[in-house]
Amino acid sequence: LFVGRLEERKGIFTLLRALKLLEKIPNPPRLLCLGADMLSGRVRRWVEENTMNDIIDLKGHVPDSEYHALLQQCPIVVVPSYLEGFGLVAAEAMMRGACVIASNCPGLRSIIRDRETGVLFRTGDAQDCAEKIQTLMGDSVAREAIGDRAREEAMKRFDPLLIVCQYI
């Protein structure tokens, strides 16, 4: 699952190139993209030109209820951003126990401990991203353990009720 505006700084093309590298493996991962297209159709054109329509679903913006249901269902959430101030999508995915694969940019590495509460890849590196996706797709035990630790960590650090109670 990818969630975010389809724009350069969100790293969508890094993720698409990573999936292109994985399309020939047995049972290649499928990608569900949620978010408004800010690139005038460039992402859709890239998917079509690379004949990846069968493994990439560009859903666009979805209502919050659908977003949260999909976040709960998808075992891996990829956040390939070049820059994040905080990483709200990563934090929300962690709270739901998803395994987050994220770029190693400052805002994301401040909330993810590599190979403990998520997995970090070199920012902008499609090959490294593809390797991390392939590894975790093939290892449900590691994926679930990371998701469990992420949920525990996120509930301590990001739960809105706990944060509010600290200031009352």
C-alpha positions in Angstrom: 0.0 0.0 0.0 1.2 3.5 -0.9 -0.7 6.5 0.6 0.0 10.0 -0.3 -0.2 12.6 -3.0 1.2 11.4 -6.2 4.1 13.9 -6.5 7.8 13.8 -6.9 8.8 14.4 -3.2 6.6 11.5 -2.0 8.9 9.1 -3.9 6.2 7.5 -6.0 8.6 6.9 -9.0 11.1 5.2 -6.7 8.4 2.8 -5.6 7.2 2.2 -9.2 10.8 1.5 -10.4 11.2 -0.9 -7.4 8.0 -2.8 -8.5 9.3 -2.9 -12.1 12.4 -4.7 -10.7 10.1 -7.2 -8.9 7.5 -7.9 -11.7 9.4 -10.9 -13.0 9.7 -12.8 -9.7 7.1 -15.5 -8.9 4.0 -13.9 -7.3 5.1 -10.3 -7.7 3.7 -7.9 -5.1 0.6 -5.9 -6.0 0.5 -2.2 -5.2 -2.5 -0.2 -4.2 -1.9 3.6 -4.5 -4.2 5.9 -2.6 -3.9 9.6 -3.2 -4.6 12.5 -5.5 -2.6 12.7 -8.7 -0.5 16.0 -8.5 1.5 15.0 -11.6 -1.0 15.5 -14.4 -1.4 11.8 -15.1 2.4 11.1 -15.3 2.0 8.2 -12.9 -0.8 6.6 -14.8 1.1 7.0 -18.1 4.2 5.4 -16.5 2.1 2.4 -15.3 0.5 2.0 -18.7 3.8 2.5 -20.7 5.4 -0.2 -18.5 2.4 -2.5 -18.8 2.0 -2.8 -15.1 -1.8 -2.2 -14.9 -2.3 -5.8 -13.6 -0.2 -5.2 -10.5 -0.6 -1.5 -9.8 -4.0 -0.1 -8.9 -4.2 3.7 -8.8 -7.4 4.3 -6.7 -6.9 8.1 -6.2 -8.3 9.8 -3.1 -10.6 7.6 -1.0 -12.8 8.4 2.0 -11.2 8.1 5.4 -13.2 5.0 6.3 -12.0 3.2 3.2 -8.4 4.3 3.8 -8.4 3.0 7.4 -9.9 -0.3 6.3 -7.3 -0.8 3.6 -4.5 0.2 6.0 -5.8 -2.6 8.3 -5.8 -5.2 5.4 -2.4 -4.5 3.7 0.5 -6.3 5.3 3.1 -3.8 4.0 2.9 0.0 3.7 5.7 1.6 1.7 6.6 5.3 2.4 9.3 6.2 -0.2 9.3 9.9 0.4 12.4 12.0 -0.2 11.4 14.3 2.7 8.9 14.1 5.5 8.5 16.4 8.5 7.0 13.6 10.6 5.5 10.8 8.5 1.8 10.6 9.5 1.0 7.7 7.1 3.9 5.7 8.6 2.7 6.4 12.1 -0.9 5.4 11.3 0.3 2.2 9.6 2.4 1.4 12.7 -0.6 1.9 15.0 -2.5 -0.7 13.0 0.4 -3.2 13.1 1.4 -2.9 9.4 5.0 -3.5 8.5 6.3 -0.2 7.2 9.1 0.0 4.6 10.2 3.6 4.4 13.0 5.7 2.9 15.7 6.7 5.3 14.9 10.4 5.3 15.0 12.4 8.6 11.3 12.6 9.3 10.8 8.8 8.8 13.9 7.5 10.5 12.9 9.6 13.6 9.8 7.3 14.1 11.1 4.0 12.7 13.8 1.9 14.2 15.3 -0.1 11.3 14.4 -3.8 11.4 12.7 -3.3 14.7 9.6 -1.2 14.2 9.9 -0.9 10.4 12.5 -1.3 7.6 14.4 1.6 6.1 15.9 1.7 2.6 18.2 4.3 1.0 16.2 7.3 0.0 15.6 7.3 -3.8 17.2 3.8 -4.3 14.7 1.6 -6.2 16.9 -1.4 -6.0 17.2 -1.2 -2.2 13.5 -0.6 -1.9 12.8 -3.7 -4.1 15.1 -5.9 -2.0 13.4 -4.8 1.2 9.9 -5.5 -0.3 10.9 -8.9 -1.7 12.5 -9.9 1.6 9.5 -9.0 3.7 7.0 -10.4 1.2 8.7 -13.8 1.6 9.0 -13.7 5.4 5.6 -13.4 7.1 7.1 -14.2 10.6 9.5 -11.2 10.4 6.8 -9.0 8.8 4.4 -9.8 11.6 7.0 -9.3 14.3 8.0 -5.9 13.0 4.3 -5.0 12.7 3.7 -6.1 16.3 6.6 -4.1 17.6 5.6 -1.1 15.5 2.1 -1.2 17.0 3.5 -1.3 20.6 5.8 1.6 19.9 3.2 3.6 18.1 0.7 3.2 20.9 3.2 4.6 23.3 4.4 7.5 21.2 1.5 8.5 18.9 -1.8 7.6 20.6 -3.8 10.9 20.6 -5.5 10.1 23.9 -2.2 9.4 25.7 -0.7 12.6 24.3 -3.6 14.7 25.4 -3.5 13.2 28.9 0.2 14.2 29.2 -0.9 17.8 29.0 -4.0 17.7 31.3 
